[in-house]
């Protein structure tokens, strides 16, 4: 795990960018494109099942200067194809979906394997909205239940759309469930970018907050 004093995340040569959700004014997508340092195209993962929406996503990135890209259908393509298309990308964009549990199920396995290969090779991984939440150690579902996350961030809940995590109901609920956890709130239009050499950078509107669970504070 790469780390700074508080955060720990998956090792790799790339950037892991946790976005609270895209807005036209934030500039997070443009900053992600500016950090591309690997060969390959842009791989897009969308859960909207809407061709027009997916094309709009790709067009937005191309308008911002992104390299040529392609859609990866993690729900229907075979595992080898998914691993190959994601593993060779220089930027992987995972758009927000409607349900964190479904996103987690769709990505586990071949998609996460391919993303890990790309990340190790220097790709930027941009996770938007509740797609960012599933890469924490735990997920706080829309129902209030807590599930295991994909675990690219250690001891962490990622709470997209939350601008003041210690005062939010979601933040309180998460830290009540897991007292040894940290809760990371990232407002819409903001992102937290984690770099290969321990860089921790707030992007966009920079509305990023963190709260520590009781056990974490007691052990500090």
VONU-828153 format. One record per residue (C-alpha): chain; x, y, z. Coordinates in nm, 4 decimals. Layout:
N
SITE c       c1       c2       c3
SITE A        X        Y        Z
...
END
This chain:
220
SITE c       c1       c2       c3
SITE A   0.0000   0.0000   0.0000
SITE A   0.1170   0.3518  -0.0849
SITE A   0.0613   0.5951   0.1988
SITE A   0.0940   0.9363   0.3540
SITE A   0.0450   1.0006   0.7270
SITE A  -0.3234   0.8985   0.7243
SITE A  -0.4303   0.7506   0.3909
SITE A  -0.3184   0.4164   0.2495
SITE A  -0.3988   0.3043  -0.1040
SITE A  -0.3064   0.0423  -0.3640
SITE A   0.0515   0.0472  -0.4928
SITE A   0.1000   0.1406  -0.8572
SITE A   0.2735   0.3822  -1.0915
SITE A  -0.0516   0.5557  -1.1787
SITE A  -0.2911   0.8011  -1.0164
SITE A  -0.6071   0.7013  -0.8308
SITE A  -0.8610   0.9842  -0.8571
SITE A  -1.1711   0.9724  -0.6362
SITE A  -1.4352   1.2141  -0.7642
SITE A  -1.7474   1.3150  -0.5759
SITE A  -1.9278   1.3442  -0.9081
SITE A  -1.8725   1.5367  -1.2288
SITE A  -1.9870   1.8939  -1.2815
SITE A  -1.9231   2.1145  -1.5821
SITE A  -1.7280   2.3684  -1.3748
SITE A  -1.5054   2.1382  -1.1703
SITE A  -1.2199   2.0703  -1.4120
SITE A  -1.1495   1.7283  -1.2544
SITE A  -1.1776   1.5418  -1.5834
SITE A  -0.9353   1.7833  -1.7496
SITE A  -0.6856   1.7403  -1.4652
SITE A  -0.7088   1.3626  -1.4954
SITE A  -0.6296   1.3876  -1.8673
SITE A  -0.3353   1.6143  -1.7835
SITE A  -0.1862   1.3427  -1.5603
SITE A  -0.1798   1.0731  -1.8290
SITE A   0.1769   0.9417  -1.8499
SITE A   0.1235   0.5974  -2.0036
SITE A   0.0701   0.4735  -2.3588
SITE A  -0.2765   0.3600  -2.4563
SITE A  -0.6258   0.4878  -2.5078
SITE A  -0.9043   0.5791  -2.2706
SITE A  -1.1309   0.3005  -2.1430
SITE A  -1.4796   0.4041  -2.0349
SITE A  -1.7038   0.2035  -1.8013
SITE A  -2.0635   0.3190  -1.7707
SITE A  -2.3554   0.1539  -1.5900
SITE A  -2.6329   0.3557  -1.7519
SITE A  -2.7101   0.1108  -2.0371
SITE A  -2.7786   0.4118  -2.2563
SITE A  -2.5857   0.4493  -2.5820
SITE A  -2.6530   0.8226  -2.6042
SITE A  -2.5253   0.8839  -2.2503
SITE A  -2.2130   0.6758  -2.3121
SITE A  -2.1387   0.8619  -2.6347
SITE A  -2.1850   1.1929  -2.4498
SITE A  -1.9303   1.0793  -2.1892
SITE A  -1.6724   0.9898  -2.4541
SITE A  -1.7360   1.3120  -2.6464
SITE A  -1.6854   1.5199  -2.3318
SITE A  -1.3420   1.3690  -2.2709
SITE A  -1.2410   1.4048  -2.6353
SITE A  -1.3446   1.7709  -2.6266
SITE A  -1.1099   1.8104  -2.3290
SITE A  -0.8197   1.6644  -2.5270
SITE A  -0.8261   1.2989  -2.4195
SITE A  -0.6668   1.0337  -2.6435
SITE A  -0.9001   0.8141  -2.8518
SITE A  -1.1135   0.5874  -2.6361
SITE A  -1.3485   0.2931  -2.6269
SITE A  -1.6319   0.1577  -2.4145
SITE A  -1.5782  -0.1535  -2.2021
SITE A  -1.8976  -0.3434  -2.1277
SITE A  -1.8126  -0.5115  -1.7975
SITE A  -2.1590  -0.6699  -1.7819
SITE A  -2.1508  -0.8675  -2.1078
SITE A  -1.8006  -0.8937  -2.2571
SITE A  -1.5937  -1.2015  -2.1788
SITE A  -1.3357  -1.1851  -1.9004
SITE A  -1.0286  -1.2005  -2.1254
SITE A  -1.1555  -0.9118  -2.3383
SITE A  -1.2342  -0.7014  -2.0318
SITE A  -0.8893  -0.7626  -1.8814
SITE A  -0.7155  -0.6829  -2.2103
SITE A  -0.9089  -0.3647  -2.2924
SITE A  -0.8673  -0.2228  -1.9420
SITE A  -0.5110  -0.3417  -1.8906
SITE A  -0.3803  -0.1538  -2.1952
SITE A  -0.5522   0.1794  -2.1157
SITE A  -0.3731   0.4996  -2.0158
SITE A  -0.6861   0.6386  -1.8493
SITE A  -0.9804   0.4415  -1.7120
SITE A  -1.2998   0.6327  -1.6397
SITE A  -1.5645   0.4628  -1.4271
SITE A  -1.8788   0.6720  -1.4421
SITE A  -2.1234   0.6953  -1.1523
SITE A  -2.3941   0.4315  -1.1420
SITE A  -2.7216   0.4121  -0.9553
SITE A  -2.6406   0.1415  -0.7011
SITE A  -2.3092   0.0863  -0.5205
SITE A  -2.3708  -0.2837  -0.4640
SITE A  -2.4342  -0.3453  -0.8345
SITE A  -2.1230  -0.1486  -0.9316
SITE A  -1.9112  -0.3577  -0.6944
SITE A  -2.0519  -0.6836  -0.8351
SITE A  -1.9912  -0.5709  -1.1933
SITE A  -1.6291  -0.4709  -1.1327
SITE A  -1.5098  -0.7594  -0.9142
SITE A  -1.3034  -1.0110  -1.1051
SITE A  -1.1925  -0.9340  -1.4595
SITE A  -1.2552  -0.5588  -1.4483
SITE A  -1.0583  -0.5035  -1.1273
SITE A  -0.7804  -0.7277  -1.2621
SITE A  -0.7530  -0.5160  -1.5759
SITE A  -0.7655  -0.1921  -1.3805
SITE A  -0.4871  -0.3160  -1.1524
SITE A  -0.2659  -0.3983  -1.4515
SITE A  -0.3219  -0.0534  -1.6003
SITE A  -0.2616   0.1170  -1.2655
SITE A   0.0645  -0.0706  -1.2137
SITE A   0.1726   0.0440  -1.5617
SITE A   0.1042   0.4115  -1.4852
SITE A  -0.2579   0.4646  -1.5875
SITE A  -0.4896   0.7187  -1.4285
SITE A  -0.7982   0.5607  -1.2702
SITE A  -1.0832   0.8140  -1.2441
SITE A  -1.3740   0.6944  -1.0280
SITE A  -1.6798   0.9186  -1.0326
SITE A  -1.9629   0.9365  -0.7793
SITE A  -2.0644   0.6129  -0.6137
SITE A  -1.8148   0.4259  -0.8319
SITE A  -1.5513   0.5832  -0.6053
SITE A  -1.7280   0.4524  -0.2960
SITE A  -1.6846   0.0854  -0.3899
SITE A  -1.3031   0.1102  -0.3851
SITE A  -1.2923   0.1745  -0.0112
SITE A  -1.2448  -0.1010   0.2448
SITE A  -1.6186  -0.0818   0.3139
SITE A  -1.9239   0.0515   0.1328
SITE A  -2.2117   0.2295   0.3026
SITE A  -2.5036   0.1250   0.0850
SITE A  -2.8003   0.3432   0.0013
SITE A  -3.0013   0.1269   0.2457
SITE A  -2.7634   0.2067   0.5332
SITE A  -2.6082  -0.1430   0.5268
SITE A  -2.2304  -0.1836   0.5307
SITE A  -2.0601  -0.4213   0.2850
SITE A  -1.7021  -0.5079   0.2018
SITE A  -1.5556  -0.2819  -0.0642
SITE A  -1.2992  -0.3614  -0.3307
SITE A  -1.0323  -0.2418  -0.0893
SITE A  -0.7973  -0.0199  -0.2865
SITE A  -0.8063   0.2171   0.0117
SITE A  -0.7280   0.0720   0.3532
SITE A  -0.9617   0.1251   0.6527
SITE A  -1.1696   0.3690   0.4517
SITE A  -1.5267   0.4614   0.3645
SITE A  -1.5456   0.6865   0.0580
SITE A  -1.8563   0.9064   0.0697
SITE A  -1.9130   1.0888  -0.2614
SITE A  -2.1337   1.3955  -0.2527
SITE A  -2.0542   1.4640   0.1149
SITE A  -1.8862   1.7977   0.1857
SITE A  -1.8664   1.7928   0.5673
SITE A  -1.8197   1.4297   0.6585
SITE A  -1.8098   1.4654   1.0393
SITE A  -2.1480   1.6439   1.0376
SITE A  -2.3149   1.4232   0.7755
SITE A  -2.5566   1.1429   0.8551
SITE A  -2.3658   0.9148   0.6172
SITE A  -2.0355   0.9874   0.7907
SITE A  -2.1809   0.9284   1.1360
SITE A  -2.3457   0.6040   1.0252
SITE A  -2.0248   0.4745   0.8662
SITE A  -1.8078   0.5434   1.1705
SITE A  -2.0653   0.3960   1.4076
SITE A  -2.0533   0.0704   1.2090
SITE A  -1.6724   0.0535   1.1881
SITE A  -1.5061   0.2440   1.4728
SITE A  -1.1562   0.1747   1.3354
SITE A  -1.2413   0.3332   0.9992
SITE A  -1.1789   0.6667   0.8354
SITE A  -1.4573   0.8367   0.6411
SITE A  -1.3601   1.0434   0.3386
SITE A  -1.6172   1.2916   0.2106
SITE A  -1.5772   1.4289  -0.1423
SITE A  -1.8202   1.6918  -0.2655
SITE A  -1.9671   1.6955  -0.6148
SITE A  -1.7260   1.8735  -0.8468
SITE A  -1.4310   1.7853  -0.6216
SITE A  -1.1822   1.5003  -0.6201
SITE A  -0.8976   1.3568  -0.4175
SITE A  -0.6056   1.2459  -0.6354
SITE A  -0.3559   0.9946  -0.4951
SITE A  -0.0239   0.9712  -0.6745
SITE A   0.2488   0.7080  -0.7112
SITE A   0.4925   0.8851  -0.4804
SITE A   0.2497   0.9452  -0.1955
SITE A   0.0972   1.2623  -0.3424
SITE A  -0.2409   1.3618  -0.1997
SITE A  -0.4010   1.6430  -0.3995
SITE A  -0.7503   1.7955  -0.3767
SITE A  -0.8791   1.8809  -0.7242
SITE A  -1.1695   2.0770  -0.8646
SITE A  -1.3750   2.2580  -0.6030
SITE A  -1.1484   2.0982  -0.3364
SITE A  -1.4359   2.0076  -0.1015
SITE A  -1.2642   1.7105   0.0606
SITE A  -1.2957   1.6257   0.4291
SITE A  -1.1991   1.3320   0.6482
SITE A  -1.3174   1.2014   0.9849
SITE A  -1.1539   0.9372   1.2035
SITE A  -1.3341   0.6612   1.3871
SITE A  -1.3099   0.6357   1.7674
SITE A  -1.0672   0.3420   1.7663
SITE A  -0.8379   0.5160   1.5189
SITE A  -0.8240   0.8276   1.7368
SITE A  -0.7650   0.6229   2.0524
SITE A  -0.4750   0.4415   1.8888
SITE A  -0.3138   0.7519   1.7458
END
